[in-house]
């Protein structure tokens, strides 16, 4: 009579039978037709330019079509969060960068992008390393931790691993969510359960199921933690971009304010220079020495007043007395002096006022007058309008 088998032996035989069955089904269906599974190695379209491969090390128990993918490359440097595979692995000597794993949807995993398959032991080691990275309980040797601070390794992380993961996450974010079909429970698992119960292995089956549930809960917890970390990183990037935008906007406002201040300062300097010039003219006009007097009658009595003068040596000014016949004189007048036949004034004063009823007095610097005939035009300035009120001629001789 054959000796009854232990529950643990029945469980082990059932699992081996399950594995042989699934391997046989995969072989029958064809390697290219089977769906993605942990252990598969892909070269994904979004990250081709980074020359990386992605190894599936787990799928989300809450979403079977969501896989945890770890980047793999041939860089010989291996840090504390990396897993080194030798030449005997299915994909050769590579480093799995478990610190930079990310969750991706199965829609990104096209069959023609699959380039290899890792064994279950290697996948389990990669998944364990990912758990250690998340828990902060890395057991790598001191040399691996020193590599973390190697400038060349840091450059590789900054130039390849971080941008590649960001690119893949952006591609993942662009995937449109759609309802997932229900996943059928494998028929052979049901059969194995029946065999175990019939063999008296009810306690072993419960233990097996409990272990699977614990593993699933750990994976759900880890995937939720990783996704939360990714959401926080995305929010941090968004806030950093907003901060940079506000700094740039504030810098532009400061530059604009500086430009406006500089423009105001230039206008103020020009105004001060203009006032200084007029003050200088007033000062010169007030220093009258040996003046030459020229009086002109009111335009009411003559069409064009004419006067001849002779400049004496040492005369500083020619003082003009201009008679007016205006019942309501303007508040301000302008006198322009031009050489006869010219349209360009050689001297202008637009600050003249009536100092006595019916008369305007003004001193013209003698230094600007050469022998010749000059035309003088007197205009009233009222409310932004210019009204000519008199024309004169002045003949200068020496």
C-alpha positions as CSV (number, residue, x, y, z in Angstrom):
1,X,0.0,0.0,0.0
2,X,1.4,3.4,-1.1
3,X,2.3,5.9,1.7
4,X,-0.1,8.9,1.6
5,X,1.6,12.2,0.5
6,X,2.0,15.1,2.8
7,X,0.0,18.3,2.2
8,X,3.2,20.3,1.4
9,X,4.1,17.6,-1.2
10,X,0.6,17.9,-2.8
11,X,0.9,21.7,-2.9
12,X,4.3,21.5,-4.5
13,X,3.2,19.0,-7.1
14,X,0.1,21.1,-7.9
15,X,2.2,24.2,-8.5
16,X,4.7,22.3,-10.7
17,X,1.8,20.9,-12.7
18,X,0.4,24.4,-13.0
19,X,3.7,25.8,-14.2
20,X,4.0,23.0,-16.8
21,X,0.5,23.6,-18.0
22,X,1.0,27.3,-18.4
23,X,4.3,26.8,-20.2
24,X,2.7,24.4,-22.5
25,X,-0.2,26.8,-23.2
26,X,2.3,29.6,-24.0
27,X,4.2,27.4,-26.3
28,X,1.0,26.3,-28.1
29,X,-0.3,29.9,-28.4
30,X,3.1,31.1,-29.7
31,X,5.5,33.4,-28.0
32,X,4.5,36.5,-30.0
33,X,0.8,36.1,-29.3
34,X,1.0,35.7,-25.5
35,X,0.2,38.8,-23.3
36,X,2.9,40.6,-21.3
37,X,4.0,38.9,-18.1
38,X,6.6,39.5,-15.4
39,X,10.0,38.7,-16.7
40,X,9.4,40.1,-20.2
41,X,12.0,42.5,-21.5
42,X,10.9,45.3,-23.9
43,X,12.5,48.1,-25.9
44,X,9.7,50.7,-25.7
45,X,9.1,53.3,-28.4
46,X,9.0,56.4,-26.1
47,X,12.5,55.7,-24.7
48,X,14.3,54.3,-27.8
49,X,16.6,57.3,-27.9
50,X,17.9,56.5,-24.3
51,X,19.1,53.0,-25.4
52,X,17.3,51.3,-22.5
53,X,15.4,48.1,-22.0
54,X,12.5,47.7,-19.6
55,X,12.0,44.5,-17.5
56,X,8.6,43.7,-16.2
57,X,9.0,42.5,-12.6
58,X,5.4,42.6,-11.3
59,X,1.9,43.4,-12.1
60,X,-0.6,45.3,-10.0
61,X,-3.0,42.8,-8.3
62,X,-5.7,45.4,-8.5
63,X,-5.1,45.9,-12.2
64,X,-3.6,43.0,-14.1
65,X,-2.8,45.1,-17.1
66,X,-0.6,47.5,-15.1
67,X,3.1,46.4,-14.8
68,X,6.0,47.6,-12.8
69,X,8.8,48.1,-15.3
70,X,12.5,48.5,-14.3
71,X,15.0,50.1,-16.7
72,X,18.0,48.0,-17.7
73,X,21.2,49.1,-19.5
74,X,24.8,48.1,-20.1
75,X,26.5,50.8,-18.1
76,X,29.1,48.9,-15.9
77,X,28.5,51.3,-12.9
78,X,26.1,49.8,-10.3
79,X,24.8,51.8,-7.3
80,X,23.0,50.8,-4.2
81,X,19.6,50.6,-5.9
82,X,20.8,48.6,-8.9
83,X,20.8,44.8,-9.5
84,X,23.6,43.4,-11.6
85,X,23.0,40.4,-13.9
86,X,25.8,38.4,-15.4
87,X,26.5,37.1,-18.9
88,X,24.5,33.9,-18.1
89,X,21.2,35.8,-17.8
90,X,18.7,35.7,-20.6
91,X,19.6,39.2,-21.7
92,X,23.3,39.2,-20.9
93,X,25.3,41.4,-18.6
94,X,23.0,44.3,-17.7
95,X,22.2,46.4,-14.6
96,X,18.6,46.7,-13.5
97,X,18.0,50.2,-12.1
98,X,15.4,49.3,-9.5
99,X,15.4,52.8,-8.0
100,X,13.9,54.2,-11.3
101,X,11.1,51.7,-11.8
102,X,7.7,53.0,-12.9
103,X,4.2,51.6,-13.5
104,X,3.1,51.3,-17.1
105,X,0.0,50.1,-18.9
106,X,0.0,47.0,-21.1
107,X,-1.1,49.1,-24.1
108,X,2.5,50.3,-24.3
109,X,3.8,46.7,-24.4
110,X,3.5,45.7,-28.1
111,X,4.5,42.1,-28.9
112,X,7.1,43.2,-31.5
113,X,8.9,45.3,-28.9
114,X,9.6,42.2,-26.7
115,X,13.3,41.3,-26.9
116,X,13.8,38.7,-24.2
117,X,12.5,37.0,-21.0
118,X,14.2,36.8,-17.6
119,X,13.9,33.8,-15.4
120,X,11.6,33.8,-12.4
121,X,14.6,33.9,-9.9
122,X,16.0,37.1,-11.6
123,X,12.6,38.7,-11.6
124,X,12.1,37.8,-7.9
125,X,15.5,39.4,-7.1
126,X,14.6,42.6,-9.0
127,X,11.3,42.8,-7.2
128,X,13.0,42.3,-3.9
129,X,15.5,45.0,-4.7
130,X,12.6,47.4,-5.6
131,X,11.0,46.6,-2.2
132,X,14.3,47.3,-0.4
133,X,14.7,50.7,-2.2
134,X,11.2,51.7,-1.1
135,X,11.7,50.5,2.5
136,X,15.2,52.1,2.7
137,X,16.8,48.9,3.9
138,X,19.4,48.4,1.2
139,X,22.0,45.8,2.0
140,X,24.5,46.6,-0.8
141,X,28.2,46.6,-0.1
142,X,30.0,49.8,0.7
143,X,31.4,49.9,-2.9
144,X,27.9,50.1,-4.3
145,X,27.0,53.0,-2.0
146,X,30.2,54.8,-3.0
147,X,29.1,54.5,-6.7
148,X,26.0,56.6,-5.8
149,X,28.4,59.5,-5.3
150,X,30.5,58.9,-8.4
151,X,30.2,61.9,-10.7
152,X,30.1,59.7,-13.8
153,X,27.2,57.7,-12.2
154,X,25.4,60.9,-11.3
155,X,25.7,62.1,-14.8
156,X,24.2,58.8,-16.1
157,X,21.3,59.2,-13.7
158,X,20.7,62.9,-14.6
159,X,21.2,62.5,-18.4
160,X,19.5,59.0,-19.0
161,X,17.6,57.4,-16.2
162,X,15.6,60.4,-14.9
163,X,14.7,61.7,-18.3
164,X,13.8,58.2,-19.6
165,X,11.5,57.6,-16.6
166,X,9.9,61.0,-17.1
167,X,9.3,60.3,-20.8
168,X,7.8,56.9,-20.1
169,X,5.5,58.4,-17.4
170,X,4.3,61.1,-19.9
171,X,3.6,58.3,-22.4
172,X,1.7,56.4,-19.7
173,X,-0.3,59.5,-18.7
174,X,-1.4,59.8,-22.4
175,X,-2.9,56.3,-22.4
176,X,-6.7,56.6,-22.3
177,X,-8.2,54.6,-19.5
178,X,-10.7,52.0,-20.6
179,X,-12.7,49.3,-18.8
180,X,-10.7,46.1,-18.3
181,X,-12.3,42.8,-19.1
182,X,-12.8,40.4,-16.1
183,X,-9.9,38.0,-15.7
184,X,-10.9,34.3,-15.7
185,X,-9.7,32.3,-12.8
186,X,-7.3,29.6,-14.2
187,X,-9.0,26.3,-14.5
188,X,-6.0,24.4,-13.4
189,X,-5.8,26.3,-10.1
190,X,-9.4,25.3,-9.4
191,X,-8.5,21.7,-10.2
192,X,-5.4,21.9,-7.9
193,X,-7.6,23.2,-5.1
194,X,-10.0,20.2,-5.5
195,X,-7.1,17.8,-5.5
196,X,-5.7,19.3,-2.3
197,X,-9.1,19.2,-0.6
198,X,-9.6,15.6,-1.6
199,X,-6.2,14.7,-0.3
200,X,-7.0,16.1,3.0
201,X,-4.9,19.2,2.4
202,X,-7.5,21.8,3.4
203,X,-5.2,23.4,5.9
204,X,-2.4,23.6,3.4
205,X,-4.7,25.1,0.7
206,X,-5.8,27.8,3.2
207,X,-2.2,28.6,4.0
208,X,-1.3,28.8,0.3
209,X,-4.2,31.1,-0.3
210,X,-3.4,33.2,2.7
211,X,0.2,33.6,1.5
212,X,-1.0,34.6,-2.0
213,X,-3.3,37.2,-0.4
214,X,-0.5,38.6,1.8
215,X,1.8,38.9,-1.3
216,X,-1.0,40.6,-3.2
217,X,-1.7,43.1,-0.4
218,X,2.0,43.9,-0.2
219,X,2.1,44.5,-3.9
220,X,-1.0,46.7,-3.8
221,X,0.5,48.7,-0.9
222,X,3.8,49.1,-2.7
223,X,2.1,50.1,-6.0
224,X,-0.1,52.6,-4.2
225,X,2.9,54.0,-2.4
226,X,4.8,54.3,-5.6
227,X,2.0,56.0,-7.4
228,X,1.5,58.4,-4.5
229,X,5.2,59.2,-4.8
230,X,4.9,59.8,-8.5
231,X,1.9,62.1,-7.9
232,X,3.9,64.1,-5.3
233,X,6.8,64.3,-7.8
234,X,4.5,65.6,-10.5
235,X,3.0,68.1,-8.2
236,X,6.5,69.2,-7.1
237,X,7.5,69.6,-10.7
238,X,4.4,71.7,-11.4
239,X,5.0,73.9,-8.4
240,X,8.6,74.3,-9.4
241,X,7.6,75.3,-12.9
242,X,5.0,77.8,-11.5
243,X,7.7,79.2,-9.2
244,X,10.1,79.7,-12.1
245,X,7.3,81.4,-14.1
246,X,6.5,83.8,-11.3
247,X,10.2,84.6,-10.8
248,X,10.6,85.3,-14.6
249,X,7.4,87.4,-14.5
250,X,8.7,89.4,-11.5
251,X,12.1,89.8,-13.2
252,X,10.4,91.2,-16.3
253,X,8.3,93.6,-14.1
254,X,11.5,94.8,-12.4
255,X,13.2,95.3,-15.7
256,X,10.3,97.3,-17.0
257,X,10.2,99.4,-13.8
258,X,13.9,100.0,-14.2
259,X,13.4,101.1,-17.8
260,X,10.6,103.4,-16.9
261,X,12.7,104.9,-14.1
262,X,15.6,105.4,-16.5
263,X,13.3,107.1,-19.0
264,X,11.9,109.4,-16.3
265,X,15.4,110.2,-15.1
266,X,16.4,111.1,-18.7
267,X,13.3,113.3,-19.2
268,X,14.1,115.0,-15.8
269,X,17.7,115.7,-16.8
270,X,16.5,117.1,-20.2
271,X,14.0,119.4,-18.4
272,X,16.6,120.6,-16.0
273,X,19.0,121.3,-18.8
274,X,16.3,123.3,-20.6
275,X,15.5,125.3,-17.5
276,X,19.2,125.9,-17.0
277,X,19.5,127.2,-20.5
278,X,16.6,129.6,-20.1
279,X,18.0,130.8,-16.8
280,X,21.2,131.5,-18.5
281,X,19.4,133.4,-21.2
282,X,17.6,135.4,-18.6
283,X,20.8,136.1,-16.8
284,X,22.4,137.3,-20.0
285,X,19.4,139.4,-20.8
286,X,19.5,141.0,-17.4
287,X,23.1,142.0,-17.8
288,X,22.5,145.0,-20.2
289,X,25.5,147.2,-21.0
290,X,25.4,150.2,-23.4
291,X,22.1,149.0,-25.0
292,X,21.0,150.2,-28.4
293,X,17.3,151.3,-28.4
294,X,14.9,150.5,-31.2
295,X,11.2,151.5,-30.9
296,X,8.5,150.3,-33.3
297,X,5.1,151.8,-33.7
298,X,1.9,149.9,-33.3
299,X,1.0,147.7,-36.4
300,X,-2.3,149.7,-36.4
301,X,-0.5,152.6,-37.9
302,X,2.1,150.9,-40.1
303,X,1.9,147.8,-42.2
304,X,5.5,146.7,-41.3
305,X,7.4,148.7,-38.8
306,X,11.0,149.5,-40.0
307,X,13.9,150.6,-38.0
308,X,17.6,151.2,-38.6
309,X,20.2,150.9,-35.9
310,X,24.0,151.1,-35.6
311,X,25.7,148.7,-33.1
312,X,28.2,150.7,-31.0
313,X,31.3,148.9,-29.7
314,X,30.7,147.4,-26.2
315,X,26.9,147.2,-26.7
316,X,25.5,144.0,-25.1
317,X,21.9,144.2,-26.3
318,X,19.5,145.8,-28.7
319,X,16.5,146.7,-26.7
320,X,13.2,146.6,-28.7
321,X,10.1,148.5,-27.7
322,X,7.2,147.0,-29.5
323,X,3.9,149.0,-29.4
324,X,0.7,147.0,-29.4
325,X,-2.9,148.1,-30.0
326,X,-4.8,145.2,-28.3
327,X,-7.7,145.9,-26.0
328,X,-7.5,142.4,-24.5
329,X,-3.8,141.5,-24.7
330,X,-2.7,137.8,-24.4
331,X,-0.9,136.5,-21.4
332,X,2.2,135.4,-23.4
333,X,3.9,136.5,-26.7
334,X,6.6,135.1,-28.9
335,X,9.1,137.0,-31.0
336,X,11.1,135.4,-33.8
337,X,14.0,137.1,-35.5
338,X,15.1,135.9,-38.9
339,X,17.5,137.1,-41.5
340,X,15.5,138.6,-44.4
341,X,14.5,136.0,-46.9
342,X,15.2,133.1,-44.5
343,X,12.6,130.8,-42.8
344,X,15.0,129.7,-40.0
345,X,14.9,131.9,-36.9
346,X,18.3,133.0,-35.5
347,X,16.7,134.0,-32.2
348,X,13.4,133.3,-30.5
349,X,11.8,134.3,-27.2
350,X,8.4,132.9,-26.3
351,X,8.2,134.2,-22.7
352,X,7.3,137.8,-23.5
353,X,4.5,139.6,-21.6
354,X,3.0,143.1,-21.7
355,X,5.0,145.0,-19.1
356,X,3.2,148.3,-19.6
357,X,-0.2,148.9,-21.3
358,X,0.3,148.6,-25.1
359,X,4.0,147.8,-25.0
360,X,6.3,144.8,-25.0
361,X,10.0,145.2,-24.2
362,X,12.7,142.7,-25.0
363,X,16.5,142.6,-25.2
364,X,18.1,140.9,-28.1
365,X,21.8,139.8,-27.5
366,X,24.0,142.0,-29.8
367,X,26.3,139.1,-30.3
368,X,23.9,137.3,-32.6
369,X,23.3,140.3,-34.9
370,X,25.5,140.7,-37.9
371,X,25.2,143.7,-40.3
372,X,22.2,143.1,-42.4
373,X,18.4,143.3,-42.5
374,X,16.3,141.2,-40.1
375,X,12.6,140.4,-40.1
376,X,10.8,140.2,-36.7
377,X,7.5,138.4,-36.2
378,X,5.4,138.9,-33.0
379,X,2.8,136.4,-32.2
380,X,0.2,136.0,-29.3
381,X,0.1,132.6,-27.7
382,X,-3.4,131.8,-26.5
383,X,-4.8,128.4,-25.5
384,X,-2.4,126.4,-27.7
385,X,-3.0,128.7,-30.7
386,X,-0.6,131.1,-32.3
387,X,-1.9,134.4,-33.6
388,X,0.4,136.8,-35.4
389,X,0.0,140.4,-34.2
390,X,2.9,142.3,-35.7
391,X,5.7,142.3,-38.3
392,X,8.8,144.5,-38.3
393,X,12.1,145.0,-40.1
394,X,15.4,145.9,-38.4
395,X,18.4,147.1,-40.4
396,X,21.7,146.6,-38.5
397,X,24.9,148.4,-39.4
398,X,28.3,148.7,-37.7
